């Protein structure tokens, strides 16, 4: 509904109704303009048109203009009723947040340094100058570095034999899975990279551990969720954060592992709430994995320091996100 170009939006627009009520868990997920789209459906014409809204609200808010944010907040407040999970789920068990750091293996660290020297050097030089910021090139390199932190094999062409560098984060994941499964717990693991999910699946198959997977290409989303909930032998749920971060119930698990750090902290929280939600009867441990001394650690720190990134809910894994960082912050992400 929040995307004006979808068939769902057009179909809903065609409905004639005397009263319209909007119900959503995420009124703003990717852009503040989504809020305008929802309000325009419920209250046509109340907010300015698209161009004026973008000029007067969306762009200033995305650039940190608190005056514009407060003005929009005052405009929409009379028509919104917001209730948080803590207000309606008073008996919800405790959620424990656990940030686990790991070291790169020597081979992994060597590859990381090579990438920074060969590709990061020219980008840092460009950021030192006064010319246009090469956002797309910076984003491409940051993506490669994040994949390298997950496992160097993600950078190899599909079908190539695995390398011998290993991955410190992979070793930590195997350790965490052994610990949780050994305690009789069910585990949900989120990653943004499908090849990483494939590697996890191969490991579980080899170990004889039952699991299910959900990703964007999954047609029948209900079947893997139902099996994970009802089959005692299905111990692990491997999920693409983008595909499984909303709309499903995974309360059979009590451990959540975020294998790689997402740009958008709110999307991570949304995914965690697939497990920590109404119907959960056990305490939930949420583990976020961060590779020490890498871009992951810096992204983690920047997102924590700049809470407005999460509050404004900028598109995750999108080059436009980088426009929210200063040249100095971008150089910091690319430091050796």
Steps between C-alpha positions, in 0.01 A plus 500: 500500500786737580635469144281700261622297201373162621190319381386477863503878535306548176243235596439659838464840336215360291294404808214737584462530876326734737761450771865404466722374782870428448676236711876453476791388711749714308354832381849605390733223389708627209407865458295765675304530173339164584322672789358754256376217273315336791350825627397602149301177471323555832476882475526596132641848450586563866877502447669693215539342156796276424735772371418749777522230767839388373626859502347610830527183706669191353830653392545728806416212738742264326766771542436521874271806510332468840265793430355323198467176698313674780273680253406169333457334840249770602309462174454122522464460878120559513441214258737238643450255786825327583542213743835333554565135574594584858153649552299204370725205586551557869592137570758473225817318618831682528712575194876486553724684251845352450762659272772246418828611342733274305843527339573437134720203415849591370401416141177694530684802642749491214220509244333785687820707498549433129150623418550816702840573347400438140146637499470709812807717434362670187162551667657658808695731269179598322335574834794722595435720197219741429346309208180295501484220756519160320212352698441198277865398508517549877186293544631223274823476699319504835279214378807298399661564838185391683486180296867437574426534872229234461724259310758552221327233290213746437737698275585198284297419187226247568623148431862577582661278764512654850815679612711415800484840675213405730287753689509602863130585493412161350692325777310706759165413341578127508594534867177688583286247315665208681443673832134587438404168339683313774273675749191383313412843359373589155690771310416756230795632296459810282737600221467739207707280266336194345833326438569528872167327570601229251827444688313477831255252350782280368662500844175399674433228242847357552451509877161326472313795654145564377435851370274712281580798277298802393618747236351728238451217249302288749149460353324329792616702802263322738643150452855555636363711786248230594761224492737704719218554749370143516791267414733436799772381262503835315742694720620795290321755280725671242347821372571784265444808712336684212253217427432371852527818704124558501175309491596166656496343847814320618424477871613136505855641523659669799832600340542753217834547325559796268794372300574826320424856604220670309522869412157555648481412869120523492485218244709283733261571787207414277661166415574430866131556572417193289623310809445747785127557460161411645490123541862473611528317833880491542760769539665593170873548448590723206861471382652749255834397346759769424849447356748701705715765329296501178234706325239299694623644828498852357152464354380365834650800679368756251147364517513505879640855507261633239169377634319712245599250230275243661237755597476641149502147355710565192499220235735225606763358263444801274773733372279796592561418865861605465390854421410529867867467597757778485821461297687447827267217602531333160880522521476344846306205358778443247795530738759223497 
